[in-house]
């Protein structure tokens, strides 16, 4: 019984909490929030007694929201500013959407007042179509003007966004698809990429190809197009220079370390004798034996093959119209080759298991300088990808 009462009390508190938040949304003028919360609760069970309060809030919220939206539309139309067409269109869309959410719940009864909840619905289709027509013409005309008179890439991008929105609400309006492509091409920043080697080392061709294969970087900029091969008659806005400044490769080294190990190991057994030299037996008559131990020693020689490569450079972006550097980023990477092997003198039973495992390894050839630089390139590719995703031209 106590558990049931506790559950009931919790349910009541939760219900009150939800109602209170809905009431607060209504009182603060957040009518759509209040309507959505009320609809959600009523949809679960519209005949539930505790949901009567939500029906009252829904009725009030719908009435106040409709009045406010229609007053807002009236003001926007009276203002006469063509830039208001989008808001007028959106307002009619919201009015229609709210009606469509409430309609499946009808009829709704207010039991204490013994009446149906009252909702005045209106068909906004003609208003929506008229608003869409006016908005479509405004967006198309405005985008056309931008395409003809734009001074900046941002103008073309605004035209592109407006035309895409137009194509969403009114697909295939006039030649909007062609205009979208035109706006996109004009809004792009074209960047030519050059790689410069200022070091006295050879950059592996494989590494150059992979660094310049920008398609693998999954760049998140929709408005920048990088070209590693110059296209004839293409006007480039920026130049990206990937300049290698220094490549340091260490000498091939073999570092030696000696470890001496000593351990006691079992070496057979011996019989226990009494003071008279007689073998002692246990209660069953068996001779008593004890383990014999001996100390073994081993000199362990560990060899570490070591070679490192460090590549440093800089990535610069240059505005070709102004002939000015707009940004510069450091580029660096390091790769370390390390291989451990070992041998021994003495009894290897004195060695720990991890040392014994190294005895199975042998010396290997050192990688070439070219291979070291290529291996260092993995970090270079990640660094370059981060730079390209960070860089914004405007």
SULBELTA-V914863 format. One record per residue. N is the residue number from 1. RES is the residue in three letters. SS is DSSP state (@ for helix, = for strand, . for the rest). D_FIRST is the distance of its C-alpha to the first C-alpha in whole Angstrom. Layout:
n & res & ss & d_first
N & RES & SS & D_FIRST
N & RES & SS & D_FIRST
This chain:
n & res & ss & d_first
1 & UNK & . & 0
2 & UNK & @ & 4
3 & UNK & @ & 5
4 & UNK & @ & 5
5 & UNK & @ & 6
6 & UNK & @ & 9
7 & UNK & @ & 10
8 & UNK & @ & 11
9 & UNK & @ & 12
10 & UNK & @ & 14
11 & UNK & @ & 15
12 & UNK & @ & 16
13 & UNK & @ & 18
14 & UNK & @ & 20
15 & UNK & @ & 21
16 & UNK & @ & 22
17 & UNK & @ & 24
18 & UNK & @ & 26
19 & UNK & @ & 27
20 & UNK & @ & 28
21 & UNK & @ & 30
22 & UNK & @ & 32
23 & UNK & @ & 33
24 & UNK & @ & 34
25 & UNK & @ & 36
26 & UNK & @ & 37
27 & UNK & @ & 38
28 & UNK & . & 40
29 & UNK & . & 42
30 & UNK & . & 41
31 & UNK & @ & 41
32 & UNK & @ & 40
33 & UNK & @ & 37
34 & UNK & @ & 36
35 & UNK & @ & 37
36 & UNK & @ & 36
37 & UNK & @ & 32
38 & UNK & @ & 32
39 & UNK & @ & 33
40 & UNK & @ & 31
41 & UNK & @ & 28
42 & UNK & @ & 29
43 & UNK & @ & 30
44 & UNK & @ & 27
45 & UNK & . & 26
46 & UNK & . & 28
47 & UNK & . & 27
48 & UNK & . & 23
49 & UNK & @ & 23
50 & UNK & @ & 22
51 & UNK & @ & 25
52 & UNK & @ & 28
53 & UNK & @ & 28
54 & UNK & @ & 30
55 & UNK & @ & 32
56 & UNK & @ & 33
57 & UNK & @ & 34
58 & UNK & @ & 35
59 & UNK & @ & 38
60 & UNK & @ & 39
61 & UNK & @ & 39
62 & UNK & @ & 41
63 & UNK & @ & 44
64 & UNK & @ & 44
65 & UNK & @ & 45
66 & UNK & @ & 47
67 & UNK & @ & 49
68 & UNK & @ & 49
69 & UNK & @ & 50
70 & UNK & @ & 53
71 & UNK & @ & 54
72 & UNK & @ & 55
73 & UNK & @ & 57
74 & UNK & @ & 59
75 & UNK & @ & 60
76 & UNK & @ & 60
77 & UNK & @ & 63
78 & UNK & @ & 64
79 & UNK & @ & 65
80 & UNK & . & 67
81 & UNK & . & 66
82 & UNK & @ & 66
83 & UNK & @ & 64
84 & UNK & @ & 61
85 & UNK & @ & 61
86 & UNK & @ & 59
87 & UNK & @ & 56
88 & UNK & @ & 57
89 & UNK & @ & 56
90 & UNK & @ & 53
91 & UNK & @ & 52
92 & UNK & @ & 53
93 & UNK & @ & 51
94 & UNK & @ & 48
95 & UNK & @ & 48
96 & UNK & @ & 48
97 & UNK & @ & 45
98 & UNK & @ & 43
99 & UNK & @ & 44
100 & UNK & @ & 43
101 & UNK & @ & 40
102 & UNK & @ & 39
103 & UNK & @ & 41
104 & UNK & . & 39
105 & UNK & . & 36
106 & UNK & . & 38
107 & UNK & . & 37
108 & UNK & . & 34
109 & UNK & = & 33
110 & UNK & = & 32
111 & UNK & . & 31
112 & UNK & . & 31
113 & UNK & . & 35
114 & UNK & . & 35
115 & UNK & = & 37
116 & UNK & = & 38
117 & UNK & . & 37
118 & UNK & . & 41
119 & UNK & . & 43
120 & UNK & . & 46
121 & UNK & . & 47
122 & UNK & . & 51
123 & UNK & . & 53
124 & UNK & . & 54
125 & UNK & @ & 56
126 & UNK & @ & 59
127 & UNK & @ & 58
128 & UNK & @ & 57
129 & UNK & @ & 60
130 & UNK & @ & 62
131 & UNK & @ & 61
132 & UNK & @ & 61
133 & UNK & @ & 64
134 & UNK & @ & 65
135 & UNK & @ & 63
136 & UNK & @ & 65
137 & UNK & @ & 68
138 & UNK & @ & 67
139 & UNK & @ & 66
140 & UNK & @ & 69
141 & UNK & @ & 72
142 & UNK & @ & 70
143 & UNK & @ & 70
144 & UNK & @ & 73
145 & UNK & @ & 75
146 & UNK & @ & 73
147 & UNK & @ & 75
148 & UNK & @ & 78
149 & UNK & @ & 78
150 & UNK & . & 76
151 & UNK & . & 77
152 & UNK & . & 74
153 & UNK & @ & 72
154 & UNK & @ & 69
155 & UNK & @ & 70
156 & UNK & @ & 70
157 & UNK & @ & 67
158 & UNK & @ & 66
159 & UNK & @ & 68
160 & UNK & @ & 66
161 & UNK & @ & 62
162 & UNK & @ & 63
163 & UNK & @ & 65
164 & UNK & @ & 62
165 & UNK & @ & 60
166 & UNK & @ & 62
167 & UNK & @ & 62
168 & UNK & @ & 58
169 & UNK & @ & 58
170 & UNK & . & 62
171 & UNK & . & 62
172 & UNK & . & 66
173 & UNK & . & 67
174 & UNK & . & 71
175 & UNK & . & 72
176 & UNK & @ & 69
177 & UNK & @ & 69
178 & UNK & @ & 72
179 & UNK & @ & 71
180 & UNK & @ & 68
181 & UNK & @ & 70
182 & UNK & @ & 73
183 & UNK & @ & 71
184 & UNK & @ & 69
185 & UNK & @ & 73
186 & UNK & @ & 74
187 & UNK & @ & 71
188 & UNK & . & 71
189 & UNK & = & 72
190 & UNK & = & 75
191 & UNK & = & 75
192 & UNK & = & 78
193 & UNK & = & 77
194 & UNK & = & 80
195 & UNK & = & 79
196 & UNK & = & 82
197 & UNK & = & 83
198 & UNK & . & 84
199 & UNK & . & 84
200 & UNK & . & 87
201 & UNK & . & 84
202 & UNK & . & 84
203 & UNK & . & 81
204 & UNK & . & 80
205 & UNK & @ & 80
206 & UNK & @ & 77
207 & UNK & @ & 75
208 & UNK & @ & 77
209 & UNK & @ & 76
210 & UNK & @ & 72
211 & UNK & @ & 72
212 & UNK & . & 73
213 & UNK & . & 71
214 & UNK & @ & 69
215 & UNK & @ & 67
216 & UNK & @ & 65
217 & UNK & @ & 64
218 & UNK & . & 61
219 & UNK & . & 62
220 & UNK & . & 60
221 & UNK & . & 63
222 & UNK & . & 63
223 & UNK & . & 66
224 & UNK & = & 68
225 & UNK & = & 71
226 & UNK & = & 72
227 & UNK & = & 76
228 & UNK & . & 77
229 & UNK & . & 80
230 & UNK & . & 82
231 & UNK & . & 82
232 & UNK & . & 85
233 & UNK & . & 86
234 & UNK & . & 82
235 & UNK & . & 82
236 & UNK & . & 79
237 & UNK & . & 77
238 & UNK & = & 77
239 & UNK & = & 78
240 & UNK & = & 76
241 & UNK & = & 78
242 & UNK & = & 76
243 & UNK & = & 79
244 & UNK & = & 79
245 & UNK & = & 80
246 & UNK & = & 80
247 & UNK & = & 80
248 & UNK & = & 80
249 & UNK & = & 80
250 & UNK & . & 80
251 & UNK & . & 83
252 & UNK & . & 82
253 & UNK & = & 81
254 & UNK & = & 80
255 & UNK & = & 78
256 & UNK & = & 79
257 & UNK & = & 77
258 & UNK & = & 77
259 & UNK & = & 75
260 & UNK & = & 76
261 & UNK & = & 73
262 & UNK & = & 74
263 & UNK & = & 72
264 & UNK & = & 72
265 & UNK & = & 72
266 & UNK & = & 72
267 & UNK & = & 75
268 & UNK & = & 76
269 & UNK & = & 75
270 & UNK & = & 77
271 & UNK & = & 77
272 & UNK & . & 77
273 & UNK & = & 80
274 & UNK & . & 80
275 & UNK & . & 83
276 & UNK & . & 86
277 & UNK & . & 85
278 & UNK & . & 83
279 & UNK & = & 80
280 & UNK & . & 77
281 & UNK & = & 75
282 & UNK & . & 71
283 & UNK & . & 70
284 & UNK & . & 71
285 & UNK & . & 74
286 & UNK & . & 73
287 & UNK & = & 75
288 & UNK & . & 73
289 & UNK & = & 73
290 & UNK & = & 72
291 & UNK & = & 72
292 & UNK & = & 75
293 & UNK & = & 74
294 & UNK & = & 76
295 & UNK & = & 76
296 & UNK & = & 77
297 & UNK & = & 77
298 & UNK & = & 77
299 & UNK & = & 78
300 & UNK & = & 76
301 & UNK & = & 77
302 & UNK & = & 75
303 & UNK & = & 77
304 & UNK & = & 75
305 & UNK & = & 76
306 & UNK & = & 76
307 & UNK & = & 77
308 & UNK & = & 75
309 & UNK & = & 76
310 & UNK & = & 75
311 & UNK & = & 75
312 & UNK & = & 75
313 & UNK & = & 76
314 & UNK & = & 75
315 & UNK & = & 74
316 & UNK & = & 75
317 & UNK & = & 75
318 & UNK & = & 78
319 & UNK & = & 78
320 & UNK & . & 81
321 & UNK & . & 82
322 & UNK & . & 82
323 & UNK & . & 83
324 & UNK & = & 80
325 & UNK & = & 78
326 & UNK & = & 75
327 & UNK & = & 72
328 & UNK & = & 73
329 & UNK & = & 70
330 & UNK & = & 71
331 & UNK & = & 71
332 & UNK & = & 71
333 & UNK & = & 70
334 & UNK & = & 70
335 & UNK & = & 71
336 & UNK & = & 71
337 & UNK & = & 72
338 & UNK & = & 72
339 & UNK & = & 72
340 & UNK & = & 72
341 & UNK & = & 74
342 & UNK & = & 75
343 & UNK & = & 78
344 & UNK & = & 79
345 & UNK & = & 81
346 & UNK & = & 80
347 & UNK & . & 78
348 & UNK & @ & 75
349 & UNK & @ & 73
350 & UNK & @ & 72
351 & UNK & . & 70
352 & UNK & . & 67
353 & UNK & @ & 65
354 & UNK & @ & 65
355 & UNK & @ & 69
356 & UNK & @ & 70
357 & UNK & @ & 68
358 & UNK & @ & 70
359 & UNK & . & 73
360 & UNK & . & 73
361 & UNK & . & 73
362 & UNK & . & 77
363 & UNK & . & 78
364 & UNK & . & 78
365 & UNK & . & 80
366 & UNK & . & 79
367 & UNK & . & 78
368 & UNK & . & 81
369 & UNK & @ & 81
370 & UNK & @ & 80
371 & UNK & @ & 77
372 & UNK & @ & 76
373 & UNK & @ & 76
374 & UNK & @ & 75
375 & UNK & @ & 72
376 & UNK & @ & 71
377 & UNK & @ & 71
378 & UNK & @ & 67
379 & UNK & @ & 66
380 & UNK & @ & 69
381 & UNK & @ & 67
382 & UNK & @ & 64
383 & UNK & @ & 65
384 & UNK & @ & 67
385 & UNK & @ & 64
386 & UNK & @ & 62
387 & UNK & @ & 66
388 & UNK & @ & 66
389 & UNK & @ & 62
390 & UNK & @ & 63
391 & UNK & . & 66
392 & UNK & . & 66
393 & UNK & . & 69
394 & UNK & . & 68
